[in-house]
Amino acid sequence: MTEERIGIYGGSFNPIHFGHLNLAIEMLEKHNLTKVYFCPAALSPFKQNEPAIEPHHRLTMVKMAIEGIPQFSILENELLRPPPSYMIDTLEELLVLDKNKKIKPRYFLILGGDAILDLHRWHRIDEILALASPLTGMRPNTIAFNKDHLIQEAVKKGVTLTRVLEISSTELRVRIGEKKYCSHLLPTKVLDYIYSNRLYWF
């Protein structure tokens, strides 16, 4: 029996787009992950000014986006807890589920390069890094930096050069609200869902 290597990709996914999917696929392939869990947050502690889209809409959009990719699935843990969302709670819940397994899975935290700047502000970050090794997608010739030395050292080990798609969820929401063309930025069925439910329309 081989060790499971599980990537955990947390975020608001507000909305999910090709940048998210590309990063998850590259990490899956480059680090031989068994699976990737997408973990939509009820409300990120760092994104409390985002539009208040109901969690079930974001959950549905993630399900639509990853449909047909067998290695991708969803963890709803953070949506079932009251906000704000904390990754450490999700990891501890997974450890409880794993306690009777003969071979414990190894967890990896999938991050975009911009997330590194705020890692020292994450709730119980030292414990998170002890439970899940960070894998950070970076463009060539860019630097991953956090002012906390221990965090920086942990991050450096998992820096992965990726074909990062520069898609901003904030700018995407604006484009949707202005009814501009967006099919090159997110899956068509997700965009259709957004339009049919009139999400992000200002």
C-alpha positions in Angstrom: 0.0 0.0 0.0 1.5 3.3 -1.0 1.3 6.6 0.8 -1.4 9.0 -0.2 -0.2 12.5 -1.1 -3.0 14.9 -0.7 -3.0 18.5 -1.7 -5.3 20.9 0.1 -6.3 24.1 -1.9 -8.1 26.6 0.2 -9.6 29.9 -0.8 -12.8 31.9 -1.3 -13.0 30.8 -5.0 -15.1 33.9 -5.6 -15.4 32.8 -8.4 -13.2 29.9 -9.3 -11.3 30.4 -12.5 -8.7 28.9 -14.8 -5.9 30.3 -12.7 -7.0 28.1 -9.8 -7.5 25.1 -11.9 -4.1 25.5 -13.7 -2.3 25.7 -10.4 -4.0 22.7 -8.9 -3.3 20.6 -12.1 0.4 21.6 -12.1 0.9 20.8 -8.5 -0.9 17.4 -8.9 1.4 16.4 -11.7 4.7 17.9 -10.6 4.5 16.6 -7.0 2.8 13.3 -7.8 -0.2 14.1 -5.6 -2.8 11.4 -5.2 -5.7 13.9 -5.1 -6.4 17.6 -4.5 -9.1 18.7 -2.1 -10.6 22.1 -3.0 -11.6 23.7 0.3 -13.9 26.8 -0.2 -13.8 29.1 2.8 -17.0 30.4 4.4 -15.2 33.7 4.7 -11.5 34.3 4.5 -10.2 36.4 7.5 -8.2 38.4 4.9 -11.1 38.9 2.4 -14.0 40.2 4.5 -14.6 43.1 2.1 -15.4 40.8 -0.8 -19.0 40.7 -2.2 -21.2 38.6 0.0 -22.0 35.7 -2.4 -23.8 32.9 -0.7 -21.4 30.0 0.1 -23.7 27.5 -1.7 -23.1 29.4 -4.9 -19.3 29.3 -4.6 -19.5 25.6 -3.7 -21.7 24.8 -6.7 -19.3 26.7 -9.0 -16.3 24.8 -7.7 -18.1 21.5 -8.2 -18.9 22.5 -11.8 -15.3 23.6 -12.5 -13.7 20.3 -11.2 -16.3 18.0 -12.7 -14.6 15.3 -14.9 -11.2 15.6 -13.1 -11.1 12.4 -11.0 -8.2 13.5 -8.8 -10.1 16.6 -7.7 -12.8 16.7 -5.0 -14.3 19.1 -2.5 -14.0 19.5 1.3 -17.0 21.3 2.7 -15.6 21.5 6.2 -15.0 25.2 6.2 -18.5 26.0 4.9 -20.1 23.9 7.7 -18.3 25.9 10.4 -19.2 29.5 11.3 -16.8 32.1 9.8 -14.1 33.2 9.8 -12.5 30.1 8.3 -9.2 28.6 9.6 -7.2 26.0 7.7 -5.8 24.5 11.0 -9.3 23.4 11.9 -9.7 21.6 8.6 -6.4 19.9 9.0 -7.2 18.7 12.5 -10.5 17.3 11.3 -8.7 15.4 8.6 -6.3 14.0 11.1 -9.2 12.6 13.2 -10.5 10.8 10.1 -7.1 9.4 9.4 -6.3 8.1 12.9 -7.4 4.5 12.1 -5.5 4.3 8.7 -2.5 2.0 8.7 -0.6 4.4 6.4 -1.3 8.0 7.2 -1.7 10.4 4.2 0.8 13.1 3.7 -0.7 16.6 3.3 0.4 19.5 1.2 -0.9 23.0 1.2 -1.3 24.4 -2.3 -0.6 28.2 -2.4 -0.4 30.9 -5.0 2.6 33.1 -4.9 0.7 36.1 -3.5 -0.4 34.0 -0.5 3.1 33.9 0.9 3.1 37.5 1.9 0.3 36.9 4.4 1.3 33.5 5.8 2.6 34.9 9.0 -0.9 36.3 9.7 -2.6 32.9 9.4 -4.2 31.5 12.5 -1.7 29.0 14.1 0.5 29.0 11.1 3.3 27.1 12.9 1.0 24.1 13.5 -0.3 24.3 9.9 3.2 24.0 8.5 3.9 21.1 10.8 0.9 19.2 9.4 1.0 20.2 5.7 4.1 21.1 3.6 3.5 24.2 1.5 3.6 23.9 -2.3 3.8 27.4 -3.8 3.3 28.1 -7.5 5.6 30.8 -8.8 6.4 32.3 -12.1 10.1 32.0 -13.3 12.3 34.8 -12.1 10.0 35.8 -9.2 10.8 35.5 -5.5 8.7 34.0 -2.7 9.2 36.0 0.4 7.7 36.2 3.9 9.3 38.3 6.6 9.1 35.4 9.1 12.3 33.4 8.7 10.8 30.0 9.7 7.9 30.5 7.3 10.3 31.5 4.6 12.4 28.4 5.0 9.3 26.2 4.9 8.0 27.9 1.8 11.3 27.7 -0.1 11.3 23.9 0.0 8.0 23.7 -1.9 8.4 26.5 -4.4 7.3 25.2 -7.8 7.8 27.0 -11.1 4.4 27.0 -12.9 2.8 28.5 -15.9 0.9 30.9 -13.6 -2.2 32.4 -15.2 -2.5 36.0 -14.0 -6.2 36.1 -13.3 -7.5 38.3 -10.5 -10.8 37.2 -9.0 -11.4 40.9 -8.1 -10.9 42.0 -11.7 -13.0 39.1 -12.9 -15.9 40.1 -10.8 -15.7 43.6 -12.2 -15.6 42.2 -15.8 -18.7 40.1 -15.0 -20.5 43.1 -13.5 -19.7 45.1 -16.6 -20.9 42.3 -18.8 -17.6 42.0 -20.6 -16.4 38.8 -22.3 -15.1 36.4 -19.7 -15.1 32.9 -21.3 -11.3 32.9 -21.6 -11.0 33.3 -17.8 -13.3 30.6 -16.3 -15.2 27.5 -17.4 -18.2 28.2 -19.6 -20.6 26.3 -17.3 -19.4 28.3 -14.3 -20.0 31.5 -16.3 -23.4 30.3 -17.3 -24.2 29.7 -13.7 -23.1 33.1 -12.7 -25.3 34.7 -15.4 -28.3 32.6 -14.6 -28.1 33.5 -10.9 -27.2 37.1 -11.6 -24.1 36.9 -9.4 -21.6 39.8 -9.2 -23.9 42.1 -11.1 -23.6 45.7 -9.8 
